[in-house]
């Protein structure tokens, strides 16, 4: 009977250990499936698609589409320069400043109706990205 009791106790300890380890593993914070840090800077093909999507949403004319495409290209070149710095706080401030200036430049090219649509477009995209815009920090 003593051996049966010892086996019961050792099996119970093993089972409890497995359950405890399983619950500890589940309690670990889960990653979001993407690396920490800023997203990669879009290439020319990606910028073209972004502008095409925006053009569809806002019904841009050809001139607006060309000007906004140039703004996007220049903006992401500036972003790339800022990202080369090492001070994260300075980068964040500069990125917020660049984003604000970029939005103002885009809005200057749009009609009042398009500006309203652009604001809705940005809000929709911020939500899709998990609210990672400067207004959502």
C-alpha positions as a Markdown table, in Angstrom:
| # | Residue | x | y | z |
|---|---|---|---|---|
| 1 | Unk | 0.0 | 0.0 | 0.0 |
| 2 | Unk | 2.9 | 2.4 | 0.7 |
| 3 | Unk | 4.2 | 2.0 | -2.9 |
| 4 | Unk | 0.8 | 2.7 | -4.3 |
| 5 | Unk | 0.5 | 5.8 | -2.2 |
| 6 | Unk | 4.0 | 6.9 | -3.2 |
| 7 | Unk | 3.2 | 6.4 | -6.9 |
| 8 | Unk | -0.1 | 8.4 | -6.4 |
| 9 | Unk | 1.8 | 11.2 | -4.8 |
| 10 | Unk | 4.6 | 11.3 | -7.4 |
| 11 | Unk | 2.1 | 11.2 | -10.3 |
| 12 | Unk | 0.1 | 13.9 | -8.6 |
| 13 | Unk | 3.2 | 16.1 | -8.3 |
| 14 | Unk | 4.1 | 15.5 | -12.0 |
| 15 | Unk | 0.5 | 16.4 | -13.1 |
| 16 | Unk | 0.4 | 19.5 | -10.9 |
| 17 | Unk | 3.8 | 20.6 | -12.2 |
| 18 | Unk | 2.7 | 20.2 | -15.8 |
| 19 | Unk | -0.5 | 22.2 | -15.1 |
| 20 | Unk | 1.5 | 24.9 | -13.4 |
| 21 | Unk | 4.0 | 25.2 | -16.2 |
| 22 | Unk | 1.2 | 25.4 | -18.7 |
| 23 | Unk | -0.5 | 28.2 | -16.9 |
| 24 | Unk | 2.7 | 30.1 | -16.6 |
| 25 | Unk | 3.4 | 29.8 | -20.3 |
| 26 | Unk | -0.1 | 31.1 | -21.1 |
| 27 | Unk | 0.3 | 34.0 | -18.7 |
| 28 | Unk | 3.3 | 35.3 | -20.7 |
| 29 | Unk | 2.5 | 38.4 | -22.7 |
| 30 | Unk | 1.8 | 37.6 | -26.3 |
| 31 | Unk | 3.5 | 39.6 | -29.1 |
| 32 | Unk | 1.4 | 41.4 | -31.7 |
| 33 | Unk | 3.0 | 39.4 | -34.6 |
| 34 | Unk | 5.1 | 42.3 | -35.7 |
| 35 | Unk | 8.5 | 43.7 | -34.6 |
| 36 | Unk | 8.6 | 46.7 | -32.3 |
| 37 | Unk | 9.5 | 50.0 | -33.7 |
| 38 | Unk | 8.3 | 52.0 | -36.7 |
| 39 | Unk | 7.0 | 50.4 | -39.8 |
| 40 | Unk | 9.3 | 50.2 | -42.8 |
| 41 | Unk | 9.4 | 53.2 | -45.2 |
| 42 | Unk | 7.3 | 52.5 | -48.3 |
| 43 | Unk | 9.1 | 52.1 | -51.6 |
| 44 | Unk | 8.0 | 53.9 | -54.9 |
| 45 | Unk | 5.6 | 51.1 | -55.8 |
| 46 | Unk | 3.9 | 51.2 | -52.4 |
| 47 | Unk | 3.7 | 55.0 | -52.5 |
| 48 | Unk | 2.0 | 54.7 | -55.9 |
| 49 | Unk | -0.6 | 52.3 | -54.5 |
| 50 | Unk | -1.1 | 54.6 | -51.5 |
| 51 | Unk | -1.8 | 57.6 | -53.8 |
| 52 | Unk | -4.0 | 55.5 | -56.0 |
| 53 | Unk | -6.1 | 54.4 | -53.0 |
| 54 | Unk | -6.3 | 58.0 | -51.8 |
| 55 | Unk | -7.2 | 59.1 | -55.3 |
| 56 | Unk | -10.1 | 56.7 | -55.4 |
| 57 | Unk | -11.3 | 57.7 | -51.9 |
| 58 | Unk | -11.1 | 61.4 | -52.6 |
| 59 | Unk | -11.8 | 61.5 | -56.3 |
| 60 | Unk | -8.6 | 63.4 | -57.0 |
| 61 | Unk | -8.1 | 64.9 | -60.4 |
| 62 | Unk | -4.9 | 64.2 | -62.4 |
| 63 | Unk | -3.1 | 67.3 | -61.2 |
| 64 | Unk | -3.9 | 66.6 | -57.5 |
| 65 | Unk | -2.8 | 63.0 | -57.9 |
| 66 | Unk | 0.5 | 64.1 | -59.3 |
| 67 | Unk | 1.1 | 66.8 | -56.7 |
| 68 | Unk | 0.1 | 64.5 | -53.8 |
| 69 | Unk | 2.4 | 61.7 | -55.2 |
| 70 | Unk | 5.3 | 64.2 | -55.1 |
| 71 | Unk | 4.3 | 65.1 | -51.5 |
| 72 | Unk | 4.3 | 61.5 | -50.5 |
| 73 | Unk | 7.7 | 60.8 | -52.1 |
| 74 | Unk | 9.3 | 63.9 | -50.5 |
| 75 | Unk | 7.6 | 63.1 | -47.1 |
| 76 | Unk | 9.0 | 59.6 | -46.9 |
| 77 | Unk | 12.4 | 60.8 | -48.0 |
| 78 | Unk | 12.3 | 63.2 | -45.0 |
| 79 | Unk | 11.1 | 60.3 | -42.7 |
| 80 | Unk | 14.0 | 58.2 | -43.8 |
| 81 | Unk | 16.5 | 61.0 | -42.9 |
| 82 | Unk | 14.8 | 61.4 | -39.5 |
| 83 | Unk | 15.0 | 57.6 | -38.8 |
| 84 | Unk | 18.7 | 57.6 | -39.3 |
| 85 | Unk | 19.1 | 59.5 | -36.0 |
| 86 | Unk | 19.5 | 57.6 | -32.7 |
| 87 | Unk | 17.5 | 59.6 | -30.2 |
| 88 | Unk | 14.0 | 58.1 | -30.2 |
| 89 | Unk | 12.4 | 61.0 | -28.4 |
| 90 | Unk | 13.8 | 63.5 | -30.9 |
| 91 | Unk | 12.7 | 61.2 | -33.8 |
| 92 | Unk | 9.2 | 61.0 | -32.4 |
| 93 | Unk | 8.9 | 64.8 | -32.1 |
| 94 | Unk | 10.3 | 65.3 | -35.6 |
| 95 | Unk | 8.0 | 62.6 | -37.1 |
| 96 | Unk | 5.0 | 64.3 | -35.5 |
| 97 | Unk | 6.1 | 67.6 | -37.0 |
| 98 | Unk | 6.6 | 66.1 | -40.4 |
| 99 | Unk | 3.2 | 64.4 | -40.3 |
| 100 | Unk | 1.5 | 67.6 | -39.3 |
| 101 | Unk | 3.3 | 69.6 | -42.1 |
| 102 | Unk | 2.5 | 66.8 | -44.6 |
| 103 | Unk | -1.2 | 66.8 | -43.7 |
| 104 | Unk | -1.3 | 70.6 | -44.1 |
| 105 | Unk | 0.3 | 70.4 | -47.5 |
| 106 | Unk | -2.1 | 67.7 | -48.7 |
| 107 | Unk | -5.1 | 69.6 | -47.4 |
| 108 | Unk | -3.9 | 72.7 | -49.2 |
| 109 | Unk | -4.3 | 70.8 | -52.5 |
| 110 | Unk | -7.8 | 69.5 | -51.7 |
| 111 | Unk | -11.3 | 71.0 | -52.0 |
| 112 | Unk | -13.3 | 71.4 | -48.8 |
| 113 | Unk | -15.3 | 68.3 | -49.5 |
| 114 | Unk | -12.0 | 66.3 | -50.2 |
| 115 | Unk | -10.6 | 67.6 | -46.9 |
| 116 | Unk | -13.5 | 66.1 | -45.1 |
| 117 | Unk | -13.0 | 62.8 | -46.9 |
| 118 | Unk | -9.3 | 62.9 | -46.3 |
| 119 | Unk | -9.9 | 63.3 | -42.5 |
| 120 | Unk | -12.2 | 60.3 | -42.6 |
| 121 | Unk | -9.7 | 58.3 | -44.7 |
| 122 | Unk | -6.9 | 59.0 | -42.1 |
| 123 | Unk | -9.2 | 58.1 | -39.2 |
| 124 | Unk | -10.1 | 54.8 | -40.9 |
| 125 | Unk | -6.5 | 54.0 | -41.7 |
| 126 | Unk | -5.3 | 54.9 | -38.1 |
| 127 | Unk | -7.9 | 52.4 | -36.8 |
| 128 | Unk | -6.8 | 49.7 | -39.2 |
| 129 | Unk | -3.2 | 50.2 | -38.0 |
| 130 | Unk | -4.3 | 49.9 | -34.4 |
| 131 | Unk | -4.4 | 53.6 | -33.7 |
| 132 | Unk | -0.7 | 54.3 | -34.1 |
| 133 | Unk | -1.0 | 57.8 | -35.4 |
| 134 | Unk | 0.5 | 60.8 | -33.5 |
| 135 | Unk | -2.9 | 61.7 | -32.4 |
| 136 | Unk | -3.4 | 58.4 | -30.7 |
| 137 | Unk | -0.3 | 58.1 | -28.5 |
